[in-house]
């Protein structure tokens, strides 16, 4: 279900999150520019995509809780806190770097 136009992005995981994604910290991805409704793909869409297509671990709840990125996981879009960019509604742009950093520590 690929559209004619794809967007190259880089997704990175640190702070232990990489273990959910086959112990790979950096992923170069090509994602469709539009979602199934024809809207621009967003970070919210990307989170679902990562869970469905990239996550190799069954413990999805360590990354997503109630359909949202779990509290305690920082999300940076091109080195800026995603709260400054509109969080899950941010529309992905070519060559964006999306970094997920877990601040959660077991004890």
Order of alpha helices (4+ residues) and beta strands (2+ residues): beta-beta-alpha-beta-beta-beta-beta-beta
